[in-house]
Amino acid sequence: MAHWLLTYDLAPDYLDRRPAFRDEHLTLAREAAARGDLLLGGALDPPEQAMLLFQGDTPAAAEGFAAADPYVANGLIARWTVRQWITVVGKGAASPL
C-alpha cells in the first residue's frame, strides 16, 4: 500500500464559484473516504491549493477522483497532479523506517 497526494491548484475565482459544486464534491470525497481510498483532504490557507491524501497500490483512486470531481470539470481547479508520497514516520506510514 502506498500514499498518493492529489494536489489541486485553485482557480483565482475558486471561493466565489465553489458553493454551486461543493455538495457534489463533498459527496464524492465522502464516498472515497468510506471506501478507504481517501484518508484526508482540504484546502490550504490561504486557499491557493488543496491537497487530498489517498492510499492504494496505484494512483488510480486519486486520478479517478480528479476525473470525476465537479471542481475539475467546472474549471475551479486550474491544474492538478498526483504524486507518490513516500511516508516513513507515523502510525500510518506506508514505508516505515
N, C-alpha and C positions, 0 to 999 in steps of 0.2 A: 504494500500500500504506500502511495506517495502523496505528497501535498502539492496542490496547484493553486497559484494565485491568479485570479482573473482581475485585471486592473482596468478600470474604466477611466478615461479622460473625459470629463464632463463638458458639454457644450456651454458656451457663455450664458445662455438663457435657460439652463437646466432648472434652476429653482422656480422660475416663472411657469415653465411648462410641465413640471413634474406632477402636479395634482391630477391632471387628466389621465395619467397612466400608472399612478402609484399603487392603486389597489391590485391591478393585474400583475404588476411587477412583484409586489409582496406575496401574492398568491403563488407565483412561480417560485419565489425564494422559499417560502414555507414548504412547498411540495418537495423541493430539492433537499431541504433540511430533514424532512420526515423520512425520505429515502436513505438518509445518511451520506448523501453526496456533498452537501453544503454544510460546513462547520460554523462559519462566521461570515458576516457581511455588513458593510456600512460605508458611509461617506467619510472622507477626511475633513478636518476643519482647518482652514476654510474649505468649502465644498468645491474643490477643483478636480478631485479624483475620488473614486470609490474603489474598494477592494473587497473581493469575496474569496474566501478560502475554501477550496474543495479538496476532497480526498478521493483517491481511486488509483487503479493501476495505470491508467492513461489519462490524458487531458480531456477525454471525450465529454465528461459530465460538465466541465467548465465551458467548453466550446459550445456544447448543446444549449446550455443555459443562455449564453450570449446570443446565439442564433434565434432563440425563442423569446428573448426579452423585449417587451414593448418599448423600453427606453432606447434600445439599439434601433429597432425597426422605425421609430419615430424621430430619430435624429437628436435625442437628448444626450447620446454618447458620441463624442467626436471621434474616438478611437478606442479600441480595446485590444488587450493582449492577454495571453495565457502563458505563464512560465512556471516551470517546476521550482518549488521551494524546498531545498534540502534542509529539513528540520532535524536538529541534532540534540537539542536540550529541551526538556519539559515533558510533562506527563504523556502528551500525545505525539511526541517526536516520531517521525517515520523512520529515521536512521539514527537511533540514539547512540551516543558515544559515552 
